[in-house]
Amino acid sequence: SSQGAVRGVVDCNTSTGRRAVPNLKMRFMLWNVFRANEELMVASTDSSGKYYLEGAKDEWGKTI
């Protein structure tokens, strides 16, 4: 929704379909809140299953 915030799991539309991205975070800081339709880049998971935002080589997704 346009007014709510999404915490924990973020649903993204990507070029390969819808993806639920759990525990999204960047280096040095945890991303807890995303707005609807926010553009973000989704990288592969690390060993603990977390996704990281990275550079332009990574897949673009949009939060739902």
N, CA, C and O atoms as a MOPAC input file, in Angstrom:
PM7 MOZYME 1SCF
protein

 N      0.84300 1    -1.19000 1     0.00000 1
 C      0.00000 1     0.00000 1     0.00000 1
 C      0.87100 1     1.23100 1     0.00000 1
 O      2.04700 1     1.16000 1     0.35800 1
 N      0.31700 1     2.35100 1    -0.39400 1
 C      1.10400 1     3.56800 1    -0.48700 1
 C      1.36600 1     4.18200 1     0.88100 1
 O      2.29900 1     4.97200 1     1.02900 1
 N      0.56500 1     3.83900 1     1.88200 1
 C      0.76200 1     4.45000 1     3.19400 1
 C      1.52800 1     3.55700 1     4.16000 1
 O      2.14600 1     4.04900 1     5.10400 1
 N      1.48900 1     2.24700 1     3.93100 1
 C      2.09900 1     1.33900 1     4.88400 1
 C      3.57100 1     1.12500 1     4.62000 1
 O      4.07700 1     1.42600 1     3.54000 1
 N      4.24000 1     0.60800 1     5.60900 1
 C      5.63700 1     0.21500 1     5.46900 1
 C      5.72800 1    -1.29800 1     5.51000 1
 O      4.91600 1    -1.96800 1     6.14700 1
 N      6.72400 1    -1.82100 1     4.82300 1
 C      6.94600 1    -3.26100 1     4.80000 1
 C      8.19000 1    -3.56000 1     5.61800 1
 O      9.24600 1    -2.97200 1     5.38600 1
 N      8.06900 1    -4.46700 1     6.57000 1
 C      9.21900 1    -4.81800 1     7.40400 1
 C      9.54700 1    -6.29300 1     7.22300 1
 O      8.65200 1    -7.12300 1     7.06400 1
 N     10.83300 1    -6.61000 1     7.24900 1
 C     11.25200 1    -8.00800 1     7.21400 1
 C     11.30100 1    -8.55000 1     5.80500 1
 O     12.36500 1    -8.57100 1     5.18600 1
 N     10.16000 1    -8.99100 1     5.28300 1
 C     10.12500 1    -9.56100 1     3.94100 1
 C      9.60700 1    -8.52100 1     2.96200 1
 O      8.57600 1    -7.89500 1     3.20700 1
 N     10.31200 1    -8.33400 1     1.85600 1
 C      9.91800 1    -7.38500 1     0.82000 1
 C      9.58700 1    -8.16700 1    -0.44100 1
 O     10.41800 1    -8.93000 1    -0.93200 1
 N      8.37300 1    -7.98500 1    -0.97300 1
 C      8.00300 1    -8.61300 1    -2.24300 1
 C      8.45900 1    -7.72200 1    -3.38400 1
 O      8.16900 1    -6.52600 1    -3.40300 1
 N      9.17300 1    -8.31000 1    -4.33700 1
 C      9.69000 1    -7.55600 1    -5.47800 1
 C      9.18500 1    -8.15800 1    -6.78000 1
 O      9.07500 1    -9.37800 1    -6.90400 1
 N      8.87700 1    -7.29800 1    -7.75600 1
 C      8.70000 1    -7.74000 1    -9.12900 1
 C     10.04100 1    -7.59700 1    -9.82800 1
 O     10.59300 1    -6.49800 1    -9.87800 1
 N     10.57500 1    -8.68400 1   -10.36800 1
 C     11.84600 1    -8.63400 1   -11.07900 1
 C     11.66200 1    -9.19600 1   -12.48100 1
 O     10.57800 1    -9.65000 1   -12.84500 1
 N     12.72300 1    -9.15900 1   -13.25200 1
 C     12.65100 1    -9.66100 1   -14.62400 1
 C     12.35300 1   -11.14900 1   -14.66400 1
 O     11.90400 1   -11.66000 1   -15.69000 1
 N     12.59200 1   -11.84700 1   -13.57500 1
 C     12.31300 1   -13.28100 1   -13.53100 1
 C     11.06900 1   -13.60600 1   -12.70900 1
 O     10.84300 1   -14.76300 1   -12.35500 1
 N     10.27300 1   -12.60300 1   -12.41000 1
 C      9.03200 1   -12.83700 1   -11.68700 1
 C      9.05800 1   -12.27600 1   -10.28300 1
 O     10.02500 1   -11.63800 1    -9.86700 1
 N      7.97300 1   -12.52600 1    -9.55700 1
 C      7.86900 1   -12.00400 1    -8.19800 1
 C      8.79800 1   -12.76600 1    -7.26600 1
 O      8.93400 1   -13.98600 1    -7.36100 1
 N      9.42600 1   -12.03800 1    -6.37700 1
 C     10.35700 1   -12.63900 1    -5.43300 1
 C     10.14000 1   -12.02200 1    -4.05700 1
 O     10.04200 1   -10.80200 1    -3.92600 1
 N     10.06600 1   -12.85700 1    -3.04700 1
 C     10.01800 1   -12.36700 1    -1.66800 1
 C     11.44300 1   -12.30000 1    -1.14200 1
 O     12.15000 1   -13.30700 1    -1.11300 1
 N     11.85400 1   -11.12600 1    -0.73300 1
 C     13.22100 1   -10.90400 1    -0.28300 1
 C     13.22300 1   -10.76400 1     1.23900 1
 O     12.77900 1    -9.73600 1     1.75000 1
 N     13.70700 1   -11.76000 1     1.97400 1
 C     13.67600 1   -11.67900 1     3.43300 1
 C     14.87400 1   -10.93500 1     4.00700 1
 O     15.97800 1   -10.99400 1     3.46700 1
 N     14.63600 1   -10.23900 1     5.10400 1
 C     15.72700 1    -9.63200 1     5.88800 1
 C     16.67600 1    -8.80800 1     5.03000 1
 O     17.89600 1    -8.94000 1     5.12700 1
 N     16.09900 1    -7.96000 1     4.19100 1
 C     16.92100 1    -7.16900 1     3.28200 1
 C     17.79800 1    -6.21700 1     4.07600 1
 O     17.32000 1    -5.53200 1     4.98000 1
 N     19.08100 1    -6.17300 1     3.74000 1
 C     19.95900 1    -5.25900 1     4.44100 1
 C     21.14200 1    -4.88300 1     3.56800 1
 O     21.46800 1    -5.58400 1     2.61000 1
 N     21.77900 1    -3.77400 1     3.90500 1
 C     23.00300 1    -3.34700 1     3.25100 1
 C     24.16200 1    -3.53100 1     4.21000 1
 O     23.96300 1    -3.78000 1     5.39900 1
 N     25.35700 1    -3.40800 1     3.69500 1
 C     26.52200 1    -3.33600 1     4.56900 1
 C     26.36100 1    -2.13000 1     5.50600 1
 O     25.93900 1    -1.05200 1     5.08700 1
 N     26.69300 1    -2.33100 1     6.73100 1
 C     26.72100 1    -1.29700 1     7.77400 1
 C     25.35400 1    -0.88200 1     8.30700 1
 O     25.29000 1    -0.26200 1     9.36800 1
 N     24.26800 1    -1.19400 1     7.62400 1
 C     22.97700 1    -0.79800 1     8.17800 1
 C     21.87600 1    -1.72600 1     7.73100 1
 O     21.89300 1    -2.23200 1     6.60900 1
 N     20.91600 1    -1.95100 1     8.61100 1
 C     19.78600 1    -2.81600 1     8.31700 1
 C     18.65500 1    -1.98200 1     7.73700 1
 O     18.31500 1    -0.92700 1     8.27200 1
 N     18.07300 1    -2.45800 1     6.63700 1
 C     16.93600 1    -1.78300 1     6.01300 1
 C     15.65600 1    -2.43700 1     6.50800 1
 O     15.32800 1    -3.54800 1     6.09000 1
 N     14.92900 1    -1.76500 1     7.39200 1
 C     13.71500 1    -2.32700 1     7.97300 1
 C     12.45000 1    -1.85900 1     7.27100 1
 O     11.43100 1    -2.54800 1     7.31400 1
 N     12.49700 1    -0.70000 1     6.62700 1
 C     11.28000 1    -0.10300 1     6.09100 1
 C     11.47800 1     0.23600 1     4.61300 1
 O     12.48300 1     0.83600 1     4.23000 1
 N     10.51100 1    -0.15600 1     3.79700 1
 C     10.50600 1     0.21300 1     2.38700 1
 C      9.13900 1     0.74400 1     2.00700 1
 O      8.12100 1     0.27200 1     2.51300 1
 N      9.11200 1     1.71900 1     1.12200 1
 C      7.85300 1     2.22900 1     0.58700 1
 C      7.43200 1     1.37200 1    -0.60100 1
 O      8.25900 1     0.69200 1    -1.20900 1
 N      6.14600 1     1.40700 1    -0.92700 1
 C      5.66700 1     0.71300 1    -2.12100 1
 C      6.31700 1     1.32800 1    -3.35900 1
 O      6.56100 1     2.53400 1    -3.40600 1
 N      6.59400 1     0.49400 1    -4.36000 1
 C      7.18300 1     0.91200 1    -5.63800 1
 C      8.58700 1     1.48300 1    -5.50500 1
 O      9.05300 1     2.19200 1    -6.39700 1
 N      9.25100 1     1.18800 1    -4.42300 1
 C     10.62100 1     1.65500 1    -4.27400 1
 C     11.54500 1     0.77100 1    -5.09700 1
 O     11.48300 1    -0.45500 1    -5.01100 1
 N     12.40100 1     1.39900 1    -5.89400 1
 C     13.33700 1     0.63200 1    -6.70200 1
 C     14.48900 1     0.15900 1    -5.83200 1
 O     15.02300 1     0.92000 1    -5.02500 1
 N     14.86600 1    -1.09000 1    -5.99700 1
 C     16.03200 1    -1.59500 1    -5.29600 1
 C     16.69100 1    -2.67100 1    -6.12100 1
 O     16.05900 1    -3.30800 1    -6.96400 1
 N     17.97700 1    -2.86700 1    -5.86900 1
 C     18.73500 1    -3.86600 1    -6.60000 1
 C     18.90000 1    -5.08200 1    -5.71100 1
 O     19.29500 1    -4.96100 1    -4.55100 1
 N     18.60100 1    -6.25000 1    -6.24800 1
 C     18.61500 1    -7.46900 1    -5.46100 1
 C     19.79500 1    -8.32800 1    -5.88700 1
 O     19.92300 1    -8.68400 1    -7.05800 1
 N     20.64400 1    -8.65400 1    -4.94300 1
 C     21.80100 1    -9.49500 1    -5.22400 1
 C     21.52200 1   -10.91400 1    -4.75900 1
 O     20.43000 1   -11.21200 1    -4.27500 1
 N     22.49800 1   -11.77800 1    -4.90500 1
 C     22.32600 1   -13.15000 1    -4.43800 1
 C     22.42700 1   -13.20000 1    -2.91500 1
 O     22.86900 1   -12.24200 1    -2.28000 1
 N     22.01500 1   -14.31600 1    -2.34400 1
 C     22.04800 1   -14.43800 1    -0.89400 1
 C     23.45200 1   -14.75300 1    -0.40000 1
 O     24.28400 1   -15.29600 1    -1.12700 1
 N     23.68900 1   -14.39800 1     0.84500 1
 C     24.91400 1   -14.84700 1     1.49300 1
 C     24.64000 1   -16.17900 1     2.18300 1
 O     23.57700 1   -16.76800 1     1.98800 1
 N     25.58100 1   -16.65600 1     2.98200 1
 C     25.45300 1   -17.98500 1     3.57700 1
 C     24.28100 1   -18.08700 1     4.54700 1
 O     23.76600 1   -19.18000 1     4.78400 1
 N     23.86000 1   -16.96400 1     5.10700 1
 C     22.73800 1   -16.99000 1     6.04300 1
 C     21.40600 1   -16.73100 1     5.34500 1
 O     20.36600 1   -16.66900 1     6.00000 1
 N     21.43100 1   -16.57700 1     4.00600 1
 C     20.19400 1   -16.39200 1     3.26500 1
 C     19.73600 1   -14.95900 1     3.14600 1
 O     18.61900 1   -14.70800 1     2.69300 1
 N     20.57600 1   -14.00200 1     3.54400 1
 C     20.19600 1   -12.59700 1     3.44300 1
 C     20.55400 1   -12.05200 1     2.06100 1
 O     21.57600 1   -12.41600 1     1.48000 1
 N     19.69600 1   -11.17500 1     1.55000 1
 C     19.98600 1   -10.47900 1     0.29900 1
 C     20.70400 1    -9.17600 1     0.60500 1
 O     20.45600 1    -8.53900 1     1.62900 1
 N     21.59800 1    -8.78900 1    -0.29800 1
 C     22.31200 1    -7.53200 1    -0.14400 1
 C     22.07400 1    -6.63100 1    -1.34400 1
 O     22.01600 1    -7.09600 1    -2.48300 1
 N     21.93800 1    -5.33400 1    -1.07500 1
 C     21.89500 1    -4.35600 1    -2.15500 1
 C     23.32200 1    -4.11700 1    -2.62000 1
 O     24.22300 1    -3.88600 1    -1.81400 1
 N     23.51600 1    -4.17600 1    -3.94300 1
 C     24.85800 1    -4.05600 1    -4.48100 1
 C     24.89000 1    -3.03700 1    -5.61800 1
 O     24.12700 1    -2.07100 1    -5.61000 1
 N     25.77000 1    -3.25000 1    -6.59200 1
 C     25.94100 1    -2.31300 1    -7.68400 1
 C     25.07800 1    -2.61300 1    -8.88500 1
 O     24.16700 1    -3.43800 1    -8.81400 1
 N     25.36400 1    -1.94100 1   -10.00000 1
 C     24.51700 1    -1.98500 1   -11.18100 1
 C     24.46900 1    -3.35800 1   -11.83900 1
 O     23.56900 1    -3.62400 1   -12.63600 1
 N     25.40700 1    -4.22700 1   -11.52400 1
 C     25.41700 1    -5.55600 1   -12.14300 1
 C     24.27700 1    -6.42300 1   -11.65100 1
 O     23.96600 1    -7.44300 1   -12.26600 1
 N     23.63900 1    -6.03000 1   -10.53200 1
 C     22.62500 1    -6.86800 1    -9.91300 1
 C     21.24100 1    -6.61900 1   -10.48900 1
 O     20.99900 1    -5.63100 1   -11.18200 1
 N     20.36300 1    -7.52200 1   -10.18900 1
 C     19.01500 1    -7.49700 1   -10.73400 1
 C     18.16600 1    -6.41600 1   -10.06700 1
 O     18.16000 1    -6.27700 1    -8.84400 1
 N     17.44600 1    -5.65100 1   -10.90100 1
 C     16.54700 1    -4.63300 1   -10.36800 1
 C     15.22400 1    -5.26000 1    -9.97800 1
 O     14.69700 1    -6.12000 1   -10.68400 1
 N     14.68900 1    -4.82100 1    -8.84300 1
 C     13.35500 1    -5.23300 1    -8.43300 1
 C     12.59600 1    -4.03400 1    -7.91100 1
 O     13.19200 1    -3.01400 1    -7.56400 1
 N     11.28500 1    -4.15300 1    -7.85600 1
 C     10.47200 1    -3.09100 1    -7.25700 1
 C      9.64000 1    -3.68800 1    -6.14200 1
 O      9.04800 1    -4.75700 1    -6.29200 1
 N      9.60200 1    -2.98600 1    -5.02500 1
 C      8.78700 1    -3.46300 1    -3.92100 1
 C      7.32000 1    -3.37600 1    -4.27900 1
 O      6.92500 1    -2.54000 1    -5.09200 1
 N      6.50600 1    -4.23300 1    -3.67800 1
 C      5.06700 1    -4.27300 1    -3.93100 1
 C      4.33900 1    -3.76200 1    -2.69700 1
 O      3.10900 1    -3.70700 1    -2.68400 1

